[in-house]
Amino acid sequence: MAGSTGQAEPWEAGRFARITQWWSRALGSDGYERHTALLIGKSTLAATLAWVIAANLSALVPRKPGS
């Protein structure tokens, strides 16, 4: 158990609690966790923008009949 502090150990907490704890640690420090969070965020943003642009461009290109 967690002892007298009343807080659950990380392995006893739920998945959402562990994720929240990781994000708060990542955003509150200048360590590798913050760099990892920024890399994931930037990569997600870049992939989303690329998908939106590709989807909009493919809608503009006329298709041949039967394809």
Short mmCIF file of the C-alpha atoms (twelve columns), coordinates in Angstrom:
data_MODEL
# 
_entry.id   MODEL 
# 
loop_
_atom_site.group_PDB 
_atom_site.id 
_atom_site.type_symbol 
_atom_site.label_atom_id 
_atom_site.label_alt_id 
_atom_site.label_comp_id 
_atom_site.label_asym_id 
_atom_site.label_seq_id 
_atom_site.Cartn_x 
_atom_site.Cartn_y 
_atom_site.Cartn_z 
_atom_site.pdbx_PDB_model_num 
ATOM 1  C CA . MET A 1  0.000   0.000  0.000   1 
ATOM 2  C CA . ALA A 2  0.936   3.642  -0.143  1 
ATOM 3  C CA . GLY A 3  1.677   4.177  3.524   1 
ATOM 4  C CA . SER A 4  0.425   7.004  5.701   1 
ATOM 5  C CA . THR A 5  0.268   9.686  2.980   1 
ATOM 6  C CA . GLY A 6  -3.012  8.395  1.585   1 
ATOM 7  C CA . GLN A 7  -1.746  8.494  -1.998  1 
ATOM 8  C CA . ALA A 8  -1.742  5.430  -4.202  1 
ATOM 9  C CA . GLU A 9  1.472   4.128  -5.629  1 
ATOM 10 C CA . PRO A 10 1.778   4.601  -9.420  1 
ATOM 11 C CA . TRP A 11 1.178   0.897  -10.112 1 
ATOM 12 C CA . GLU A 12 -1.959  0.986  -7.929  1 
ATOM 13 C CA . ALA A 13 -3.432  4.020  -9.659  1 
ATOM 14 C CA . GLY A 14 -5.527  3.677  -12.774 1 
ATOM 15 C CA . ARG A 15 -4.275  4.179  -16.278 1 
ATOM 16 C CA . PHE A 16 -5.762  7.691  -16.535 1 
ATOM 17 C CA . ALA A 17 -4.078  8.717  -13.276 1 
ATOM 18 C CA . ARG A 18 -0.702  7.461  -14.503 1 
ATOM 19 C CA . ILE A 19 -1.099  9.324  -17.799 1 
ATOM 20 C CA . THR A 20 -2.062  12.514 -15.956 1 
ATOM 21 C CA . GLN A 21 0.920   12.111 -13.655 1 
ATOM 22 C CA . TRP A 22 3.279   11.609 -16.603 1 
ATOM 23 C CA . TRP A 23 1.969   14.711 -18.423 1 
ATOM 24 C CA . SER A 24 2.251   16.880 -15.308 1 
ATOM 25 C CA . ARG A 25 5.841   15.669 -14.806 1 
ATOM 26 C CA . ALA A 26 6.640   16.157 -18.473 1 
ATOM 27 C CA . LEU A 27 5.308   19.688 -18.666 1 
ATOM 28 C CA . GLY A 28 6.754   20.741 -15.319 1 
ATOM 29 C CA . SER A 29 10.386  19.895 -16.001 1 
ATOM 30 C CA . ASP A 30 13.013  20.391 -18.669 1 
ATOM 31 C CA . GLY A 31 13.994  16.739 -18.835 1 
ATOM 32 C CA . TYR A 32 13.633  14.023 -21.413 1 
ATOM 33 C CA . GLU A 33 9.932   13.584 -20.629 1 
ATOM 34 C CA . ARG A 34 9.200   17.136 -21.763 1 
ATOM 35 C CA . HIS A 35 11.203  16.612 -24.941 1 
ATOM 36 C CA . THR A 36 9.310   13.379 -25.592 1 
ATOM 37 C CA . ALA A 37 5.949   15.110 -25.047 1 
ATOM 38 C CA . LEU A 38 6.922   17.934 -27.407 1 
ATOM 39 C CA . LEU A 39 8.121   15.468 -30.042 1 
ATOM 40 C CA . ILE A 40 4.852   13.535 -29.858 1 
ATOM 41 C CA . GLY A 41 2.811   16.743 -29.995 1 
ATOM 42 C CA . LYS A 42 4.707   18.194 -32.940 1 
ATOM 43 C CA . SER A 43 4.605   14.910 -34.850 1 
ATOM 44 C CA . THR A 44 0.869   14.580 -34.285 1 
ATOM 45 C CA . LEU A 45 0.279   18.144 -35.453 1 
ATOM 46 C CA . ALA A 46 2.427   17.655 -38.577 1 
ATOM 47 C CA . ALA A 47 0.697   14.385 -39.472 1 
ATOM 48 C CA . THR A 48 -2.747  15.927 -38.969 1 
ATOM 49 C CA . LEU A 49 -1.917  18.934 -41.140 1 
ATOM 50 C CA . ALA A 50 -0.486  16.691 -43.863 1 
ATOM 51 C CA . TRP A 51 -3.638  14.553 -43.809 1 
ATOM 52 C CA . VAL A 52 -5.927  17.611 -44.042 1 
ATOM 53 C CA . ILE A 53 -3.948  19.078 -46.942 1 
ATOM 54 C CA . ALA A 54 -3.868  15.745 -48.797 1 
ATOM 55 C CA . ALA A 55 -7.594  15.213 -48.267 1 
ATOM 56 C CA . ASN A 56 -8.407  18.690 -49.556 1 
ATOM 57 C CA . LEU A 57 -6.087  18.389 -52.554 1 
ATOM 58 C CA . SER A 58 -7.487  15.013 -53.538 1 
ATOM 59 C CA . ALA A 59 -10.983 16.501 -53.472 1 
ATOM 60 C CA . LEU A 60 -9.886  19.132 -56.015 1 
ATOM 61 C CA . VAL A 61 -8.370  16.686 -58.505 1 
ATOM 62 C CA . PRO A 62 -10.915 15.455 -61.047 1 
ATOM 63 C CA . ARG A 63 -11.106 11.664 -61.262 1 
ATOM 64 C CA . LYS A 64 -11.360 9.647  -64.415 1 
ATOM 65 C CA . PRO A 65 -14.639 7.851  -64.919 1 
ATOM 66 C CA . GLY A 66 -14.436 4.235  -63.827 1 
ATOM 67 C CA . SER A 67 -11.540 4.687  -61.379 1 
# 
